[in-house]
């Protein structure tokens, strides 16, 4: 689970950089991809809390 979370966080960081560098045409797509990566991180954290709790 920790490796999966680390990979998801790295993916989110990458998507944030891409969004920041995106041109006006690609910005909505980059934003959507960044938000999807953010939700993935949240889902992994939620799942790990449910397993512990």
N, C-alpha and C positions, 0 to 999 in steps of 0.2 A: 504494500500500500504506500509506503514511503517513497519508493522509486517512482510509482505512478504519480504521486503528488509532485515530486521534484520535476518530473517531465512536464507535467501540466503547467507548473509555474514557469519553467523555462519557455514553454510554448507561448504563454501569456506575455512574458517579457518581449519575446520576438514580435508578437502581434502588436504590442504597444508601440514598438519602434517603427514597424511598418506603417501603422496608422499615422504616426507622427510625421513620417516622410511622404505620405501619400499625396498625390496631386488631387486637384478638385474632382476630377472624374472618378478616381478610384477610392476616394475617401469614404463614401458610404459603405462600400464593400469591405474595406479595411476595418472600419468601425464595427460592422456586423461580425467579422471574424474575431476581432478583439473581444467583443462582448460574449461571443460563444466560448472563447477560451476562458474568460473570467467565470462563466457559469460552470464550466467543467471543473475548475479549481474548487468552486463552492460545493459542487456535488460530491467531489472526492472527500472533502473535509466533512461534509454532513454524513456521508456513508461511514467514514472512519469513527466519527463520534457515536453513531448508532451502534456500531460493533462493540465499542468500549462500554457505552452506557447501558 
